[in-house]
Amino acid sequence: MHPLRRAVTYPHTILAVPKPNPSPSPAELLARAEALAQTLAARAGAHDRDGSFPFDNVADLRAAGLHLLPVPAQWGGSGGSLVDAVNLLACVGGADASTALGLAMHVHVVGGLAENDTWLAGKFEQLCRAIVAEGALVNFVASEPEMGSPSRGGLPRTTARAVPGGFVLNGRKSWVTFAPALDFPLTTAELDGAIALFAARGCSPGLSLVDTWSDALSLRASGSCDVVYEDVFVPDEWLVKDGRAAAGAGRAIGQPSGWPTLAFAATYLGVAEAAVRELARYCRERVPTALGKPIAELPHVQRNLGRMNIAARSARVILLDAARRWHEQPAARAGMEPDLALAKYVCTNAAVEVTDLALRTAGANGLEHKLPLERLLRDARAGLMHPPQDERAFEILGRAVLG
């Protein structure tokens, strides 16, 4: 067995998190993220090389209150919009994509529910108050080894069985981003022939993590482990969605996935923008003895940076346009699937294009760990795997053109 393919136990310690009063505004949270970015970037290389989970980053995110961004203001959060979310996630993504993706999962889950609460009455408020009081982080836990992505349909193999006072879960989930930091892995399970959703506790007895990801190509520090449930007890109060009562309930009919799609896009936009900055810094500082001046003065370097800048800036414009229209025109959301697909496609492919060109421009030095360019290139590739993937985006946009 590969040494990394082992069951591991992570601490699920709820930190003492400052409770700002009043809650910080979205603008203040963005300023805090910008101040924190340099610290996250300085740690990113070591966590990537070691495949270690960035508990230090998680503590800093909580201390800065970034987890409060999507929580509605009436329950102690900042009440941030999707525009606020993409700005913040692009900032963190430019520092450390692994950490940004974990934060993106939390932000899109909570932000989406804040706009479209499909849970049992009072359950979303209950979760939000735990986020504010405990600094809790959440993510949906739905993909399974046998089923793949839940977006393709099918009942989960993970099962829930009613017992006195609650339910017992058994099964295995895969690709659970930020698993070591999740205080509430929101777990889908089959219950009496329907899909139910449970806010299990990350520290529950019988819940364990299997490290299948820390030597992956991309996002090695994202903690995208498998989560194993062996007779994990969940109290009645944390059954948050019961498919037996509302079969097929999910997002509102006709409502595309605005928050997750643009949260992913923003994360990888941050990677593209970081590649532009890092290559520009390297080119200003690199002075070969044979040249006698910085390589930043070479026309081909300037042309390449210009191309990179165009790709990243264009992606930002398209992303922010989609986020603003989603926020400002709720009645138009049902028809925005092509706009969301476009933003995700442009941002993730800009990251791939820009990081590739950055490595080509830096030459052999770009392959070494002393520059972050090789890590940025690897992390950018993961963006292609998030929905909608490119071929699906082409279909969505093509149908829109055809009317």
N, C-alpha and C positions, 0 to 999 in steps of 0.2 A: 504494500500500500504506500502511495506517495505520502511523505511525511506531513504534507499539508491537509491531506484528506482524513482528518481526524475530528472526532467530536470535541468541541471546545466550549468552555464555560466563560462567559464574559460577565463582568460586574454590571448589574443594572441598577446602580445606585442613583436614587433621586437626589440631585444636588440641592443645596440651599440656594434658591434663586432669588435675587432681589426682585421685589414686586413694586415697580415704579408706580407712583401715584401723583398725577394721572399717568396713564400708559403713554409711552413714547409715541410720537407721531410717526407716520411712515417716513417723512423727511428726516427725522432724527435717526430712525433705524438705518436709513441709507447712509447717513453720515457716519454712524458707528461701524457699518460694514466697510466703508472706505477706509476708516482708521484701522480696522482689524486686518485688512487685506494683506498688508506687508508681512504681518506675523504668520498668517496662513501660508503665504507663498514661500516663506523661509523654511517652513516645515515640510512642504509638499514633496520635495525630492527624497528626503529620508524615509518618509512614510511609503512612498512609491517603491523605493528600492527594497525596503524591508517587508513590504506587504503588510505593514502594521496598521491597525485601526487607529484613527486620530482622536483618541479620547480627549486630548488637550484641545483640539479644535472644537469638539462638541461642548466642552466646558465654556470655551470662550463665546461660542454662539449663544448659549443660554445666558451667560452673564451679560452679554450685550442686548439680550431681549429679542434677538432676531426671530425666534420661534413665535413671538407674539404678533408678527405682522398680519397674518390673515385672520386672527381671532376677532370676532365682532366686538366692537367697543363696549357694548352693554354688558359683556361678560368679562371685561378686564383686558381686552386686547387692543390692538392698534387699528383694527378695521381697515387694513390696507386693501387697495384695489388690485386688479390684475396688472395695471400699469406699474404700481408700486412694486409688485412682486417681480416682474421681469427686470426692472432696473436693479433691484437688490440682488437677484440671482445672477445676473450678468456680472455684477461686481465681484461676488464670491467666486463665480466660475472662472474669472480671470486670475484668481489667486490659487485655487485648488479645486479642480473639477470634481474630485471624489467627494469632498466635503459639500460642494455646491449641489451635487446631485442628491445627496442625502437630505439637505435642507429643502431642495425642490420637491421631494416626495412629500414631506410634511406640509409645505406651503400649499401645494396643489390640492392635497386631500382636504385640508381645513378650509382653504379659500373656496373650493368648489362647493363644499357643503354649506358654507355661509351663504352662498347665492341660491343653492338648490338643495335644501335639506330633505332627503328621502328616507331618513331614519325614523324609527319609532319615536313617538312624542317624548320630548325632553332629553333624549339621549345625546344629541349633538351638544346641547348646552352643558350636559354633565361632563362630556369630554373636554369641552373648552375650558370649563372651570378647573379641571385637572391640569390642563396645559398651563394655565396662568398660575395656579397654586404650587405646582410641583416642577414646572419646567419640562413637562412631558413632551416627548417627540413621538410622532405616529407615522405609519405608512400602511398602505394596503398590502396584505399578504395573500396573494391569490394564485400565482403561477405554480405549477406542479411539474415534476419530472415527466409524468405520463401525459399530461394534458397540454403542456406548453403554456402559452399565453391564454388567460381566460377570455380575452376579447374574441377568440374563435368559437366560444360556446362550449357547452358540455357541463355536466355536474362534476364538482371536485371529488377527488378520491378521499380527501380529508373528511372525516365524519364527526358528527356531534350526536351525543346521546344524552337525553334528558335524565337527570338524577335529582334527588331531593336538593332543593336550593340552587340548582343551576344545571350545567351541562359539562360533559367530559369530551374533550377533543382528542382525536388520534389521526395522524397523517404526517405528511412531509411537504413543505413548500420550498420553492427554489427562487433564486435571484432576488432575495429580499434585501434591498439596498438599505444600508445603515442599520442592519439587524442588531449589532452589538449595542446600539444606542437607543433602540426603540423601547419606550416604556409601555406603549400600546401597539403591538402588532395587530392590525385590524384583519382578522382571519376569516376567510370564507370556508364554509364547511357544508356538507350535505346533511340536512336535518329532515327526516321523514319525507324524503323524495324531493325536497326543495332546497334552494341555496339560502343559507342564513349567514349573517355577519356577526362576529363576536369581537369585542374589544378585550382580547386576552391581555394579561399582564406579562411583560417581558421577563419578570423575575419569577414566574409561576413554576412551582415544582413540576418536573416532567418535561419542561420546555428546554430544548438544547439547540445549539447552533453547530453546524458543520461547515468548516472553512473550505469552500470549493473555489474561492475566487482570488485569493491574495497573490497568486502567481499568474493571473490572467493577463491578456495583452493590455487592456485598458482599465483605468479606474481601480487600480489595485488596492487603494486604501478606502474604497467605498463600503467595505464590510458587506458585500452582496452575497451573504451566506445562504445555505439551506437552513430552514428552521424545522425542527422535528418536534412533534407533539406526541407524547406518550402519556395517556391518561391525564391530560392537563385540565384541571377544573376551572371553569369560568362561572362566576355567580350569575344568577338570573338578571341582575341589574345591568350586566354588560353584554346581554344580547341586544344589539343595537339595530338590527334589521332582520326581519323574519319573513323569508320567502313563502312560508306557508300561508301567511295572511295577505301577501301582495306579490303573487307570482310574477316574476320578471321585472319587479321594480328596480329601477336603476336611475340613470339620469332622466330628466324629463323627456317625454317623447319629442323628437325633433331637435333636441338640444345637443349640439356637438360638444366635444371635450375641450373647452377653451382653456381651463386652468392647467391640466397636465400637458397639453400640446405646447403651449407657450412657455410653460416652466422649463420643459426640456430644451426648447429652442433657445431660451435665454442662457441656460447653463453653457451651451456650446458656443453661443455668441461670445461669451466671456473668454472661452478658450481661444477663439480667433483673435479677439482684441489683444489678449495677452501675447500671442505670437508676434503680432505687429510691434508691440512695445519692446519685447525682449530682443527681437532681431534688430530693431533700430538702436537699442542700447549697445548691443554687441558691435554693430557696424561703426558706431561713433567711437568706441573704445579700441577696436582692433586696428593696430598700426603695424603692418608687416615691414620688416626692415628693408626689403627690396622695393617697397612702394614709397615709404617715407611719409605717408599721410594716412589718415583713417580711410578704411574701405568705404565709409559712408560717402566719400566724394566720387566714387566710381559710378558712371552712368548706369551700368546694368544693375547695380545694387539699388540705386534710386528708382529705376523702373520697376524692379520687383517689389520694392516697398510700396510703390504707388499702386500696383495691381492688388497687393494685399489690402491696402487701405480702402480701395474701392469696394472690394468684396465685403469687408467687415462693416464699413459704414452703410453700404446698401442694405445689408442684412439687418442692421439696427433700425433703419428707417422702416423697413417692412414689418419687423416685429412690433415696434412701438405703434405703428398705424393699426395693426390688428388688435393690440391690447387696448388702445384708446377707444376704438369703435366698440369692442366688447363691453367696455366699462360704461361708455357714454350712451350707447344705443341698445339697451337690453332687448327691445322688440325686434332687433335685427339679428340676434344671435342665432336663431334657428337656421338662417341662411348663410352662416359664416364658415361652414366647414371648408370651402375652398380657400378662404383667406387664412385659416389656421394651418391648413396643409402647406400652403405656400410659405408661410413664415417658418414653419418647422423645417421644410426642405431647404430653404435658402440659408437659414442659420447653420444647420448641421453641415451642409455641403460647403459653406464658406469656411467653416472650421477645418474641414478636410483639405480644401484647396490652399488655404492660407498657411496651415502648418506644414504642408508638403513644400510649398514654395519657400518658406522660411528655412527649412532644412537644406534645400538645394542651394540657397543663397549663402548660408553659413558654411557650407562645405563640410569637410571631415570633422571640424570642431563641433558641428551640430549633433554629431552622433554620440558625443560624450556627455556624461552626467553633469559636467561642470556648467553646461547650459541646459535650460529646461525645455529646449525645443523638441528633443526626442520624446520627452514625456507628453508634451502638448500634442504632438503628432499622434501618439498612441491613444491618448484620451479622446481625441477628436473622432476617432473611428467608432467609438461607442455610440455616438449620436445617431449614426445610421440605423441602429437597431431599435430605437424607440418608435412607437407608432405616432403618426402613420409613416411606415417605411416608404422609400422613394417610389417604388412601383405603385403602391397604393395612392400616394400623393398625386402621381401622374393621372391615375384613373379619376380621382376626385376632381382635379382641375380640368381634365378633358371633358368630363360630363358637364361641368359648369359652362365651358365654352360652347358645347352643343346645345345648351339650354334644356 
